[in-house]
Amino acid sequence: MAVKIRLARHGAKKRPFYRIVVADSEHPRDGRYIEAVGTYDPIIDPAKISLKGERIKYWIGQGAKPTDTVKNILKKENI
């Protein structure tokens, strides 16, 4: 089971809102996930980001790999 930290899209058409989730890489993008560890709202200027830093560090310690986009968000938030 390869675990990834990635974005799951929610929100209306043309109004995206993303949850940052820990999920098995074989599950669909918006499908089942293990744990929600944050949110990302790109519509607001500047983008609103909220993260559970301790849980993200825990999952990375357990071997979860963040996607490129999530890696950039974490870098921006100094996690």
N, C-alpha and C positions, 0 to 999 in steps of 0.2 A: 504494500500500500504506500504509494508516493503521496505525501501530504504537501499541499501548496497553500500559501497565503495569497489570496487573489481577490479581485473585485467581483461582486455580484450585483447586477444592475436591477434597480427598482425605479419607481417613479413613472410618470406619464410619458406619452409620446412627446418628443422634443424637449422634455424636462427631466434629464437623467438625475438619478440619485443612486449612490453606490454604497453598499455595505462591504467592509473589508472582512473577509471570512477565511477561516481555516477549513479546507475541504480536501477530500481525496481527489487526486487529479483525474480519476476516471469518471467522476460525477459531472453532470452538465453545469454550465456556468451559473445558472440561476437555480440549480437543483439543491439537493441535500448537502448540508455542510455540518462540520463538527462543532464550530463555535464562531460567533460573531465577535470580532475584536476591535471594530471601529466603524466609522462612517466617513464618507467623502462626498461633499456637495459642490460640484464644479460650477453651478449656476451663479452662486453668490460671488461677488468680486470684493476681496480676494476669496478664493475657495475655502469653504469651511471644512476643517478636518478635525475629527475627534478620535482618539486612539486609547486603547487600554495597553499602555506600554509594558507593564509587567507580564501580561498574558502573551503579548507578541514575543518578548524575550524568551519566555518559557517555551513557546512553540518552535522558535528558531533553535533553541537549545536541544529540543527533541528531534531536530532534523528537518523541519518544514522549510521549504524553499519559497521565498517571495517572488512573485512575477516581476518583470521589469518595471511596470507602472507602480506597483506597491513598493518596490525597492526605492524608487524616486520619491514617493510620498514619505516613506520612513526616513530617508536621508534629509528631506526638507524639515521634518519634525525632530531631527537629532535623536533618532532611536536606533 
